[in-house]
Amino acid sequence: MDLFFDGLPMAAKKHVHFHAFMRQVHARLHSFRLAVKAGEVAEEADPLVALGEVIVDQAWLLCFDEFHVTDIADAMILGRLFEALFENGTVIVTTSNRPPRDLYKGGIQRQLFMPFIKLFEEKLDILDLGSGTDYRLRRIRDMKVYLTPAGSETDKILEEDFRRLITGAEPLPAGVAVDGRRVELELAAEGAALTGFPELCELPLGAGDYLTIASLYHTIILKGIPRLGPENRNEAKRFVTLIDALYEHKVNLICSAAAAPDELYTEGEGAFEFQRTASRLYEMQTEAYMSQPHVSG
């Protein structure tokens, strides 16, 4: 995509990460609503048609990185917005980890999103660029995926590993929508996410949150798993649920921890059951596990 975009000899083009594009869309729609409220714009005006015209005035070629849909609000906006873009002659080139038929898979009121998928398939040529070589697996094989002890040095290594995995893409903060809430991740790009233990296990998250994250990202890089005790039983339960979700979806886990898996939680409610989680953490370090395809559905 970078090579394609950089080689185009024209100015009316825009290359943006899809997550960043949708943030801009929501910001502009908010400004439009304020203008309607102030009487500056007619109430019957369609904000998405107007926004489509503004976008086309700036660029008739749009290149999106990592097109994916997880938010019901985004799903409802996209159909009308892209219909307006196509009607105005916009050319769209995008990359995605999913074919159009799998976009927003399992989402709330997905049937309302199906016309957009049909539009996408009619207007765009869908190309599968999968090769016989899994370059992501090659890179992970060269990495130590369970680092101890956790600290500033291992954080640096994990951040370097993240950069290697996303191969030059621009990482951005990501918000994963689950049942009307958003789970914030520190950085994400190219199907990989970098975040910390507090963000995933110290907040009141549950299986639904973890399963959604696991379906979206083929690799999670998790910083700072601490030793856990009786005072951390809630965090320990969430961590168990997180690992179960990642394991179920065959997500690659690269992490730093205060101790080896079987030493992380030895006392407290559920410590005995935690042995199963420790066993999974050991298995997730093996090439046999990492060679399995990610379950994105």
C-alpha positions, 0 to 999 in steps of 0.5 A, spaced: 500 500 500 505 504 501 509 503 495 502 504 491 500 510 494 507 513 494 508 512 486 501 515 484 503 522 481 497 526 483 495 530 489 488 529 490 489 522 494 489 520 502 492 515 505 490 513 512 489 508 517 481 506 517 481 507 525 483 514 524 479 515 519 473 513 523 475 518 528 475 524 523 468 522 521 465 522 528 468 528 529 465 532 523 459 529 524 459 532 531 461 538 528 455 538 523 450 536 529 452 543 533 451 547 526 444 544 526 443 546 533 446 553 532 441 554 526 447 554 521 445 548 517 438 546 515 435 540 519 433 536 513 440 536 511 444 529 510 450 530 514 453 523 511 452 526 504 455 533 506 461 529 509 462 525 502 462 531 498 467 534 503 472 528 502 471 528 495 473 535 494 479 533 498 481 527 495 478 522 490 483 516 491 482 514 498 487 508 501 485 505 508 490 501 512 486 495 516 479 496 514 475 493 520 468 494 523 467 492 531 462 498 533 455 498 531 455 506 530 461 505 525 457 500 522 451 504 521 455 510 518 459 506 513 453 504 508 450 511 507 457 514 507 461 510 502 454 510 498 455 517 497 463 517 496 462 512 490 456 516 487 461 522 487 466 518 483 471 516 489 476 510 488 477 506 494 483 501 495 484 498 502 487 492 506 484 488 511 485 482 515 478 479 513 474 479 506 468 483 506 463 477 507 466 477 514 466 484 516 462 486 523 461 478 523 457 477 530 456 484 531 449 487 534 444 488 528 449 485 523 443 484 518 443 492 517 450 492 515 449 487 510 447 492 504 454 495 505 457 489 504 454 488 498 455 495 496 463 493 497 463 487 493 459 490 487 464 496 487 471 493 489 475 488 486 477 483 492 484 480 492 486 475 496 494 476 497 495 470 502 502 467 500 505 460 502 509 463 507 507 466 514 512 471 515 509 473 521 510 466 524 517 467 521 518 473 525 515 470 532 520 464 531 525 469 532 523 472 538 523 470 546 515 470 547 515 470 555 520 474 558 522 475 565 522 479 570 517 484 567 520 491 568 523 497 563 528 493 560 523 487 558 518 493 556 523 496 551 524 489 548 516 488 547 515 495 544 521 493 539 517 486 537 511 490 536 514 494 531 517 488 528 511 485 527 507 491 524 512 492 519 512 499 518 505 501 519 503 506 523 501 504 530 495 508 533 491 507 540 485 502 539 478 502 542 474 495 541 467 496 542 463 491 546 456 491 548 456 499 548 463 500 551 470 501 549 476 497 551 482 501 550 488 498 548 495 502 548 497 501 540 495 497 535 496 495 527 497 490 522 493 485 527 497 486 533 496 490 539 500 492 545 498 493 552 499 492 559 496 488 564 492 493 568 488 495 562 486 488 561 486 485 568 485 490 573 478 493 570 472 490 570 472 486 564 469 479 562 469 474 557 465 478 552 471 483 552 476 478 551 473 474 546 472 480 542 479 482 542 481 475 541 477 475 534 480 481 532 488 481 533 492 475 531 497 477 536 497 480 543 503 483 546 502 484 554 506 488 558 507 487 566 504 480 568 505 481 576 505 475 581 498 475 584 496 473 591 489 472 595 489 480 594 489 480 587 483 474 586 479 478 581 485 480 577 487 473 577 480 471 575 480 476 569 487 473 567 485 466 567 479 468 562 483 472 558 488 467 557 482 462 555 479 467 550 486 468 547 487 460 547 481 459 544 482 463 538 489 461 537 492 468 538 499 469 539 501 471 546 508 475 547 509 478 554 513 480 560 511 477 567 514 477 574 515 470 574 515 463 570 507 461 569 507 456 574 509 461 579 505 467 578 499 465 582 500 460 588 496 462 593 489 465 593 482 463 591 482 459 584 490 458 585 489 450 584 485 451 578 490 456 575 495 451 574 491 450 567 492 457 565 500 456 567 500 450 562 496 454 557 502 459 558 507 454 557 504 451 551 503 458 547 510 459 547 511 452 543 512 453 535 506 448 534 501 452 538 504 459 534 503 455 527 496 454 528 491 459 524 488 465 528 481 464 529 478 470 527 470 469 527 
